[in-house]
Amino acid sequence: MDHLSLVKNVLKMEARALELAQERLKADSIEQCASLFEWLTQTGGNLVICGVGKSGLIGTKIASTFSSLGLPSFFLHPTEAMHGDLGRVTKSDVMILLSKSGTTQEIIDLLPYLQLPTQRLIGLLGNVNSPIAEKCAIVLDCSVEKEACLNDLAPTTSTTLALAMGDALAVLFEAVKGVSKEQFAINHPAGLLGKSLSLTVEKLMRKENECGQVKHDCLLQDALLTMTKYPVGLLAITHDGNLEGILVEGDIRRALMKDPEALKKPIRDFMNTSPRAISSEILAYEALKIMESKDRPVSALPVLEGKKFKGVLRLHDLLQAGFSATKS
């Protein structure tokens, strides 16, 4: 058996199923779905996903995706619903029913007890002429020619299609509601994803009272002592709170290599008067990209509000917060 060809064929079969499904989609069905999403947004209702077996597992993922986009959603097992969990469904909800055959008995048994009108039932079904399809106002055709399983038994192609259809509906909701990156981040406060979309420089930077500041006539030897006392990666040279320049360890090394008497001279002779700087309001992730610039990578940046020195952002603080070095 050619194993490579076998695996490639599975992917081809599943990709083909997706292509055929998108060709079968009807504009009126999608507009009905969009209207239901608008209705849920206005009423605060839940999106309930219902299925059994592998369809249930797919339903769990679909519910999770919708929730991440800001639509309260949950998976409801039809058997558990008949034993008390039906109380989770409100009259303001919309339900998506998943079934390859369209004859899943557990779902059929549940339907008479649902306090939802037909207009708010969506079927992701492999048989559009089935008992469950008859109860749904919106039916999206998820039929497949054949499962990728060698015996045409294990749910493979059918579950891939159901998952993809769920993703398509989730993106439709995203468009209807107009979900922004900032709104998406509200539901993802942890991990790099949430931090990339919500964590600002202000939350990670060292405040001005934690950073060394001197005037431009300060001697280099005194500046070195201040940098030792405030090890934040740079020394701020300020006047009336405004940043005039910065000094980093590299500046000191270069000064001493050129002039052995540099320690006794004022730092205005050695400081960088045109340093890169950032605002406290920008995303920390954006600051990381600035710090890792290919041309001039730095390990610390002064943070300004206008010309006012507000603090220092260190690469170390970004890494500690969970950010990692970006790849070119």
C-alpha positions in Angstrom: 0.0 0.0 0.0 1.3 3.4 -0.9 0.8 5.2 2.4 1.7 8.7 1.0 -1.0 8.4 -1.7 -3.5 7.2 0.9 -3.0 10.2 3.1 -3.0 12.6 0.2 -6.3 11.1 -1.0 -7.9 11.7 2.4 -7.1 15.4 2.1 -8.3 15.5 -1.5 -11.6 13.9 -0.5 -12.2 16.3 2.3 -11.2 19.3 0.3 -13.5 18.2 -2.5 -16.4 17.9 0.0 -15.8 21.5 1.1 -15.8 22.7 -2.5 -19.1 21.0 -3.2 -20.7 22.3 0.0 -19.9 25.9 -0.8 -21.4 25.5 -4.3 -24.6 24.3 -2.7 -25.0 27.3 -0.4 -28.0 29.5 -1.0 -28.0 33.2 -0.5 -31.4 33.2 1.3 -30.2 30.7 3.9 -27.1 32.7 4.7 -29.1 35.9 5.0 -31.5 34.1 7.4 -28.5 33.1 9.5 -27.2 36.7 9.5 -30.6 37.9 10.6 -30.6 35.4 13.5 -27.1 36.6 14.6 -28.3 40.2 14.5 -31.3 39.2 16.6 -29.1 37.4 19.2 -26.9 40.4 19.4 -29.9 42.6 20.1 -31.6 40.3 22.6 -28.6 38.8 24.4 -29.7 35.3 23.6 -27.4 32.3 23.5 -26.4 30.1 20.6 -26.9 26.5 21.5 -25.2 23.7 19.6 -26.7 20.2 19.8 -25.3 16.9 18.5 -24.4 13.3 19.4 -21.1 11.4 19.1 -18.5 12.9 16.7 -21.0 15.5 15.7 -21.2 16.5 19.4 -17.5 16.9 19.6 -17.6 19.2 16.5 -20.5 21.1 18.1 -18.4 21.7 21.2 -15.7 23.3 19.1 -18.2 25.4 17.2 -19.7 26.7 20.4 -16.2 27.6 21.7 -15.4 29.5 18.5 -18.6 31.6 18.7 -18.0 32.3 22.4 -14.5 33.5 21.6 -16.0 36.0 19.2 -18.4 37.4 21.8 -21.6 35.4 21.2 -22.5 33.4 24.4 -22.6 29.8 23.2 -22.7 26.4 24.7 -22.9 22.7 23.6 -26.0 20.8 24.8 -26.1 17.1 24.6 -29.7 16.0 23.7 -29.8 13.2 26.2 -28.6 15.4 29.1 -31.1 18.0 27.9 -33.9 15.4 28.5 -32.6 14.9 32.0 -32.6 18.5 33.2 -30.2 20.5 31.0 -33.1 21.7 28.9 -33.4 24.4 31.6 -30.3 26.0 30.1 -32.2 26.9 27.0 -34.1 30.2 27.0 -36.9 31.5 24.8 -34.4 34.0 23.3 -31.9 31.4 22.1 -31.0 30.0 18.7 -30.1 26.3 18.2 -27.9 24.6 15.7 -28.5 20.9 15.2 -25.8 18.7 13.9 -26.5 15.3 12.3 -25.0 13.4 9.4 -28.1 11.3 8.8 -30.7 13.8 9.9 -32.3 11.0 11.8 -30.4 11.1 15.1 -33.0 9.7 17.5 -31.8 11.6 20.6 -32.3 14.9 18.7 -35.7 13.8 17.3 -36.8 13.0 20.9 -35.7 16.4 22.1 -37.4 18.5 19.4 -41.0 18.4 20.8 -39.8 19.8 24.2 -37.8 22.7 22.8 -39.5 26.1 23.5 -38.0 27.5 20.4 -39.8 28.3 17.2 -38.8 26.6 14.0 -37.5 30.0 12.7 -34.7 29.8 15.2 -33.5 26.2 14.4 -30.5 25.8 12.1 -29.6 22.3 10.8 -26.1 21.4 9.7 -27.3 18.1 8.2 -26.0 15.4 5.9 -29.5 14.7 4.7 -31.6 17.7 3.8 -34.7 15.5 3.3 -34.8 14.1 6.8 -37.0 14.3 10.0 -34.7 16.8 11.6 -34.5 18.9 8.4 -38.3 19.2 8.4 -38.1 20.9 11.9 -35.5 23.5 10.9 -36.2 26.8 9.1 -32.6 26.9 7.9 -30.9 23.8 6.6 -27.3 23.9 5.4 -26.4 21.0 3.2 -23.5 19.1 4.8 -23.8 15.9 2.8 -20.7 14.1 1.6 -20.3 11.6 -1.2 -18.2 9.3 1.0 -16.3 9.2 4.2 -12.5 9.2 3.9 -12.5 6.1 6.1 -11.5 3.1 4.0 -14.7 1.3 5.1 -16.8 4.5 4.6 -17.8 4.3 8.2 -15.8 6.4 10.6 -16.9 10.1 10.5 -14.1 11.9 8.7 -15.2 13.8 5.6 -18.5 14.6 7.2 -17.1 15.9 10.5 -14.6 18.0 8.6 -17.4 19.6 6.6 -19.5 20.2 9.7 -16.6 21.9 11.4 -15.9 24.0 8.4 -19.5 25.0 8.1 -19.5 26.0 11.7 -16.4 28.1 11.1 -18.1 29.8 8.2 -21.1 30.7 10.3 -18.8 32.0 13.1 -17.1 34.3 10.6 -20.5 35.4 9.3 -21.4 36.4 12.9 -18.0 38.2 13.2 -18.9 40.3 10.1 -22.5 40.9 11.3 -21.4 42.1 14.7 -18.3 43.9 13.4 -15.9 42.2 15.9 -12.7 44.2 16.2 -9.3 43.0 17.3 -9.8 44.9 20.6 -13.2 43.2 21.2 -11.7 39.8 20.4 -9.0 40.4 22.9 -11.6 41.0 25.7 -12.3 37.3 25.6 -8.7 36.3 25.4 -7.0 38.1 28.3 -4.4 35.3 28.9 -1.7 33.9 26.7 0.2 35.6 23.9 -2.8 36.2 21.8 -4.6 38.3 24.3 -1.5 40.1 25.4 -0.6 41.0 21.8 -4.0 42.6 21.3 -4.5 44.3 24.6 -1.4 44.7 26.7 0.1 48.2 26.4 3.6 49.6 27.1 2.2 51.5 30.2 1.4 48.2 31.9 5.0 46.8 31.6 7.3 49.8 31.6 9.4 51.0 34.5 8.0 54.3 35.7 10.1 57.4 35.8 10.7 57.2 39.6 12.3 53.7 39.0 14.7 55.1 36.3 17.9 57.0 36.5 17.7 60.6 35.4 20.5 63.2 35.3 21.3 66.6 33.6 23.5 66.9 30.6 26.3 68.5 32.6 26.6 65.4 34.8 30.1 63.8 34.7 30.3 60.4 33.0 31.6 58.9 36.2 28.6 60.1 38.2 26.3 59.0 35.4 27.8 55.5 35.6 27.0 55.4 39.4 23.4 56.4 38.7 23.0 53.7 36.0 24.3 51.2 38.5 21.7 52.3 41.1 18.9 52.2 38.5 19.7 49.2 36.2 16.9 49.6 33.6 19.1 49.5 30.5 19.5 53.2 29.9 20.1 56.5 31.7 17.7 59.4 30.8 19.2 62.9 30.4 16.3 65.3 31.2 15.7 69.0 31.7 12.4 70.1 33.4 11.1 66.6 32.8 11.8 66.7 29.0 14.0 64.0 27.5 17.2 65.5 26.0 18.9 62.2 25.3 19.9 58.9 26.7 23.1 57.0 27.7 23.5 53.3 27.5 26.4 51.0 28.4 27.6 50.9 24.8 28.0 54.6 24.8 30.2 54.4 27.9 32.5 51.7 26.4 32.9 53.6 23.2 33.7 56.8 25.1 36.4 55.1 27.2 37.9 53.5 24.1 38.3 56.9 22.4 39.2 58.9 25.5 40.7 57.4 28.7 39.8 60.6 30.5 36.1 60.4 29.5 34.9 59.6 33.0 35.8 63.1 34.1 33.9 64.8 31.3 30.2 65.8 31.0 27.8 63.3 29.4 26.6 65.8 26.8 29.7 64.8 24.9 28.7 61.2 24.7 24.9 60.9 25.0 22.5 60.0 22.2 20.4 63.1 21.5 18.2 61.4 19.0 17.1 58.1 20.6 14.1 56.1 19.4 11.2 56.5 21.8 7.7 55.1 22.2 4.4 56.1 23.7 3.0 54.4 26.8 -0.3 53.9 24.9 1.0 51.6 22.1 0.7 47.9 22.3 3.6 46.1 23.9 3.7 43.7 21.0 4.3 46.7 18.6 7.1 47.9 21.0 8.7 44.5 20.7 8.9 44.8 17.0 10.5 48.2 17.3 13.1 46.9 19.7 13.9 44.0 17.5 14.4 46.2 14.4 16.9 44.5 12.1 18.8 47.8 11.6 19.1 48.9 15.2 18.0 46.3 17.8 17.9 47.6 21.4 17.2 46.1 24.8 15.5 49.2 26.3 13.5 52.2 25.0 12.6 55.5 26.7 8.8 56.1 27.0 7.6 59.6 26.3 4.4 61.6 26.6 5.1 64.3 24.1 8.6 65.3 25.2 8.1 64.3 28.8 10.1 61.4 30.1 7.7 58.8 31.6 9.8 55.7 32.0 11.6 52.9 30.3 10.4 49.7 28.6 12.9 46.8 28.8 13.1 43.8 26.5 13.4 41.7 29.6 10.0 42.9 30.8 8.4 41.9 27.5 10.0 38.4 27.7 8.9 38.0 31.3 5.3 38.9 30.3 5.3 36.0 27.8 6.3 37.6 24.6 8.9 35.9 22.6 11.4 37.1 20.0 9.8 37.7 16.7 10.9 35.7 13.6 11.9 37.3 10.4 
